[in-house]
Amino acid sequence: MKKTWLLGFGFFSISLAWALYNAFVPFFLDNYLSSVALIGFMMTIDNYFALFLQPWIGNRSDKTFTRFGKRMPYLMIGMPLAALFVALIPFHVSLITLVAFMVLMNLSMSLYRSPTVALMPDITPDGKRSQANGIINFMGGIGALLAFFVGSKMYDADQSLPFLSSAAVTILCLFILIKVIKEKRDTIAYIPAESREKLSFKSELNRPTVFLLGAIFFWFLSYQGVEALFTLYGEKHLGLEEGDSAFSLGFFSLALVLAAIPSGLLGRRFGKKKIIMIGVTGLIIIFAAITFIDTLLPLRLLMLAGGICWAMININSYPFIIGLGKEQSIGRRTGIYYVFSSLAAIASPPLMGGLIDLFGYQILFYVASGSMLIALAFLFGVSDKGLARDATTTGHSTTA
């Protein structure tokens, strides 16, 4: 699994950049925009690209053949461009330049996120993909932790430092990937089935799948709103310093990293639906409790507990929806999963931002808790009987 650990550096750099982006770009936008809804909308740019551009790039990479391989050319172009525009973000001089750097960074990231994800199953035998997925999620989580814990201290010293550091790390990770992964040598050859049952998207939408997709939409609606607006909530509602607010969000990511592998084991032992429902119920309670918190220590303890609950949900949800379908429909069901999670990520920040504009920041966690409650209601319509296999995921944000 050595190459999987090294491939994890690609996910490490992606998670580092996105965590910094989500934590600190809202502060830059707040200097120009008075509407939290508009700030929330601006923070969804990456999800529009995820919805439309990344599936196309992923498909293109399947058909690309160069001396560097299928996926690596997209990394070799996208990662340096992403590093450049990440580094430029804190040096904006107006709203126009800030938005331009944001859009260009998102475009650049879209060039290589899907190909990076596709490299894992390319170089990993089928029986080891669950283990590889755990390693990759762990590496991505470490990147997010560094962004929140170390990046917050850098940001306090100089707003440009975390972005410049992220750019340097991205270039270093690209160098590591180029040196250690040779696609033509490392890709595992396989022969697809000669005949496959022809399935349509409509044929995938059986009753359990429809209910699970509803749950996925609403729990991502809750999570994405909190992730995008928490640092502003901490600053505006709780009176925290910007760095302390980002540092507090890091406790959520810390717990997610620590609980990722145990959550997968629990899902396999006791059933994915049961573990997801425990996680959703936990977040309903935790998000509701945060509305009554106005001091730092209890807030961080609740965020720590929230990260554990989110791991129970996030690690098991993708294998759950794959397990509700047939083996030959894995790719199609993966696409459906990402459509619903991306739609939630697009809708959530501007929706919650608009409610904050109307009712104040205290509404954020009420809405987050209520959205989780709706997700729990949808889960009651999902049956997990007959799930015989354990599917794998390659991380949103994401990730995954």
Salt bridges, closest charged atoms under 4 A:
ASP30 OD2 - LYS236 NZ 2.94
ASP62 OD1 - ARG71 NH1 2.73
ASP122 OD2 - ARG71 NE 2.66
ASP126 OD1 - ARG129 NH1 3.65
ASP186 OD1 - ARG185 NE 2.83
GLU197 OE1 - LYS326 NZ 3.19
GLU204 OE1 - ARG333 NH1 2.58
ASP244 OD1 - ARG300 NH2 3.99
ASP390 OD1 - LYS272 NZ 3.60
